[in-house]
């Protein structure tokens, strides 16, 4: 089962699982996605995560839990929405897994769990002190998984994503990319500006303690991320909860993102400075050495221009369709 399997990460993970011969059931309530984004070959159940007990049965090998709200800024003004969706619903999912004897879960956690100012690159043992409610919900689920692994013998892995981007072209030639409604991620927003769908590109905060004053983030290609999920499913062991960072190990500033999009698309656009957003740390750069060493993960699409070019290919095809 893949929760949130109509979303950006979930649909790519589902596609890769299907390509490798797995049967996939997608559970998604389509709050921020559309049925047309579902991966070819997956069985679809429209439901909330907390209703997964009506879908699970002992025949399932495991769960990849990608569903949940993901916007740090929004979470600061709507904490109840994030705690309910990201934590309470997950508790219902875990109880359903225990009831049906489904032992393995891979969870979409986040780099947002780490404290501001921790040394970079960030390792899994770095101090956790989330700057946003969103990050706090992810850390809470990580802690719950540790408890369930111990008490209920679950095999649990938390994958702490850094910034997921790019797009994936599957073996049938179909592209899978970002489709958030509304779009809130920086690279597709910049692509919308380059295409004339938005008037300007706004950078939130120009006074951070970084080289050019704008936030720095580590971008990981969604196809590499999806491969890490399959490795994590194989790696998970009953009674253990493990945590792995997933990133490229390289940081790019918001200004550099704008420049890369302009270069890849060949289109200049207006870049303006806005106020800082609450909950945004100055920089997040991963150490993924643990995932490389223990999962055997080999991310191969770390170059920013490659990530942007794949995202642009998907974006352009989507506009033409």
C-alpha positions in Angstrom: 0.0 0.0 0.0 1.2 3.5 -0.8 -0.7 6.3 1.0 -0.7 9.6 -0.9 0.1 7.6 -4.1 -1.4 10.2 -6.4 1.0 12.9 -5.2 4.4 13.8 -6.5 6.5 11.4 -4.4 3.9 8.8 -3.8 3.1 8.4 -7.5 6.8 8.1 -8.4 7.4 5.5 -5.7 4.3 3.6 -6.8 5.5 3.7 -10.4 8.9 2.4 -9.5 7.4 -0.4 -7.4 5.2 -1.5 -10.3 8.1 -1.4 -12.7 10.0 -3.8 -10.3 7.1 -6.2 -10.3 5.2 -5.3 -7.2 1.4 -5.0 -6.9 0.5 -1.6 -5.5 -2.7 -0.3 -3.9 -2.8 3.5 -3.7 -4.8 5.1 -0.9 -5.3 8.8 -1.5 -8.2 11.2 -0.7 -7.2 13.5 -3.6 -7.3 16.6 -1.4 -4.3 18.1 -3.3 -4.1 15.8 -6.3 -6.1 14.4 -9.2 -7.1 10.9 -10.2 -5.3 11.4 -13.5 -2.0 11.6 -11.7 -2.3 8.0 -10.4 0.3 5.6 -11.7 -0.7 3.2 -14.4 -1.2 -0.3 -13.1 -2.0 0.6 -9.5 -5.3 -0.2 -7.8 -6.8 2.9 -6.4 -8.9 3.4 -3.2 -10.1 6.9 -2.5 -9.9 7.2 1.2 -8.2 9.1 4.0 -5.2 7.6 5.8 -7.2 7.0 8.9 -9.5 4.7 6.9 -6.8 2.4 5.8 -8.0 -0.3 8.1 -10.8 -0.9 5.6 -8.2 -1.6 2.9 -5.4 -3.5 4.6 -5.4 -7.2 5.1 -2.7 -9.8 5.9 -1.8 -10.2 2.2 0.0 -6.8 2.2 3.8 -7.0 2.5 4.1 -3.4 3.7 3.1 0.2 3.6 4.8 3.3 2.1 3.3 6.2 4.0 3.6 9.4 1.8 0.3 11.0 2.7 0.1 14.2 4.7 0.2 18.0 4.6 3.6 19.4 3.7 3.7 23.2 3.9 5.8 24.6 6.8 4.4 28.1 6.5 0.8 27.0 6.4 1.3 24.7 9.4 2.2 27.6 11.6 -1.2 29.1 11.1 -3.2 25.9 11.0 -1.6 23.6 13.5 -4.7 21.5 14.2 -4.9 20.6 10.5 -1.4 19.3 10.5 -1.6 17.4 13.8 -4.8 15.7 12.7 -3.6 14.7 9.3 0.0 14.0 9.9 -0.1 12.4 13.4 -3.6 11.3 14.4 -4.3 9.7 11.0 -0.9 7.9 11.1 -1.8 6.4 14.5 -4.9 5.0 12.9 -2.9 3.5 10.1 -0.4 1.9 12.5 -3.2 0.4 14.5 -4.7 -1.1 11.4 -1.3 -2.5 10.4 -1.0 -4.2 13.8 -4.5 -5.5 13.6 -3.9 -7.1 10.2 -0.3 -8.3 10.8 1.3 -6.0 8.3 4.8 -5.5 9.7 6.7 -3.1 7.4 6.3 0.6 7.0 8.5 3.2 5.3 7.6 6.7 6.3 8.0 10.0 4.5 9.7 12.0 7.2 11.5 15.4 6.6 14.6 17.4 7.1 12.3 19.8 8.8 12.7 17.9 12.1 16.2 19.3 12.6 17.1 22.3 14.7 18.0 25.6 13.2 21.8 26.1 13.1 22.9 22.5 13.3 26.2 21.9 11.5 25.9 21.0 7.8 25.9 18.5 6.2 23.3 17.3 8.7 23.6 13.7 10.0 20.8 11.6 11.4 22.0 12.2 15.0 21.9 16.0 14.7 19.8 17.9 17.2 16.0 17.8 16.5 14.0 20.9 17.3 11.6 21.7 14.4 11.1 25.3 13.4 7.5 24.6 12.2 4.5 22.6 13.2 4.9 20.6 10.0 8.4 19.5 11.2 7.1 18.8 14.6 4.4 16.4 13.2 7.0 14.5 11.3 9.3 14.2 14.3 6.3 13.0 16.4 5.6 10.2 13.9 9.3 9.2 13.9 9.0 8.9 17.7 5.7 6.9 17.4 7.3 4.5 14.9 10.2 3.9 17.3 7.6 3.0 20.0 5.6 0.7 17.7 8.7 -1.0 16.5 9.6 -1.9 20.1 6.1 -2.7 21.4 4.5 -4.2 18.3 7.5 -5.6 16.5 7.0 -3.4 13.4 9.8 -3.0 10.9 9.9 0.8 10.5 12.1 3.1 8.4 11.8 6.9 8.4 13.3 8.6 5.3 14.0 12.2 6.1 13.7 14.0 2.7 15.5 17.2 2.0 14.0 19.1 -1.0 12.5 16.7 -3.5 12.4 18.0 -7.1 12.8 17.0 -10.8 10.5 14.6 -12.6 10.6 10.9 -13.6 10.1 9.4 -17.1 8.9 5.8 -16.6 9.7 2.8 -18.8 6.6 3.5 -20.9 7.7 7.0 -21.6 5.3 8.7 -19.3 6.5 11.6 -17.2 5.7 12.0 -13.5 6.2 15.4 -11.8 4.9 17.9 -9.4 1.2 18.8 -9.5 0.5 20.5 -6.2 -2.8 22.3 -6.0 -2.0 25.1 -5.4 1.7 24.8 -6.3 3.9 25.8 -3.5 7.3 24.4 -4.3 10.1 26.7 -5.5 11.2 25.0 -8.8 7.7 24.5 -10.3 6.8 28.0 -9.2 9.8 29.4 -11.0 8.8 27.4 -14.1 5.4 28.9 -13.9 7.0 32.4 -13.9 9.3 31.5 -16.8 6.2 30.3 -18.7 4.3 33.5 -18.0 1.7 31.9 -15.7 3.0 34.1 -12.8 4.1 37.7 -13.0 7.2 37.4 -10.8 9.3 35.1 -8.7 9.4 36.0 -5.1 12.2 35.0 -2.8 11.1 35.0 0.8 13.9 36.6 2.9 17.2 38.1 1.7 18.9 38.5 5.1 19.7 35.0 6.1 23.2 34.2 7.3 24.1 32.5 3.9 26.4 33.5 1.1 23.8 35.5 -0.9 21.4 36.1 2.0 18.7 33.7 0.7 17.8 30.3 2.1 19.9 27.3 1.0 18.4 23.9 0.4 19.6 20.5 -0.7 17.7 19.2 -3.7 17.2 15.4 -4.3 15.8 14.0 -7.5 12.5 12.3 -7.1 13.6 9.2 -9.1 16.6 8.7 -6.7 14.2 9.2 -3.8 11.8 6.6 -5.1 14.7 4.1 -5.4 15.6 4.7 -1.8 12.0 3.7 -0.7 12.4 0.3 -2.4 15.7 -0.3 -0.7 14.2 0.7 2.6 11.4 -1.8 2.2 14.0 -4.5 1.8 16.2 -3.2 4.6 13.5 -2.9 7.3 13.6 -5.5 10.1 10.9 -6.3 12.7 11.5 -4.6 16.1 13.7 -1.9 14.6 13.1 1.7 13.7 15.8 3.3 11.5 16.2 6.8 10.2 18.0 7.8 7.0 18.6 11.3 5.5 18.0 11.6 1.7 19.7 14.5 -0.1 22.4 15.3 -2.5 24.9 16.7 0.0 25.0 20.0 -2.0 23.1 23.2 -1.1 21.7 25.7 -3.6 20.3 29.1 -2.6 17.0 30.4 -3.7 18.8 32.9 -6.0 20.7 30.0 -7.6 17.4 28.2 -8.2 16.1 31.3 -10.1 19.3 31.5 -12.1 19.2 27.7 -13.0 15.5 28.0 -14.2 16.4 31.0 -16.3 19.3 29.1 -17.9 17.5 25.8 -18.5 14.3 27.5 -20.0 16.2 30.3 -21.8 13.8 32.8 -20.3 14.5 35.8 -18.2 11.9 36.8 -15.5 11.5 39.2 -12.6 12.9 38.2 -9.3 11.8 40.2 -6.2 12.5 40.0 -2.5 9.8 39.3 0.0 9.6 39.0 3.8 10.8 35.9 5.6 8.3 33.1 6.1 7.8 31.7 9.6 9.4 28.3 10.1 12.0 28.6 7.3 15.5 27.6 8.5 18.5 29.4 6.9 20.0 26.2 5.4 19.4 22.5 5.2 22.0 20.3 3.6 22.1 16.5 4.0 24.6 14.0 4.8 23.3 10.8 3.1 26.3 8.7 3.9 24.3 6.4 6.1 21.7 5.7 3.3 24.6 5.1 0.9 26.4 2.7 3.2 23.5 0.8 4.8 20.8 0.9 2.1 23.2 0.7 -0.8 21.6 3.9 -2.2 23.3 5.4 -5.2 21.7 8.7 -6.1 22.8 9.7 -9.6 20.8 12.8 -10.6 22.2 15.3 -8.1 23.1 18.1 -10.6 20.8 21.1 -10.2 20.5 21.7 -13.9 19.5 18.0 -14.5 16.8 18.3 -11.8 15.5 21.6 -13.3 15.6 20.2 -16.9 13.6 17.1 -16.0 11.1 19.3 -14.1 10.9 21.6 -17.2 10.3 18.7 -19.5 7.4 17.5 -17.4 6.0 21.0 -17.0 6.1 21.6 -20.7 4.4 18.4 -21.6 1.7 18.9 -19.0 0.9 22.4 -20.5 0.7 20.9 -24.0 -1.6 18.1 -23.0 
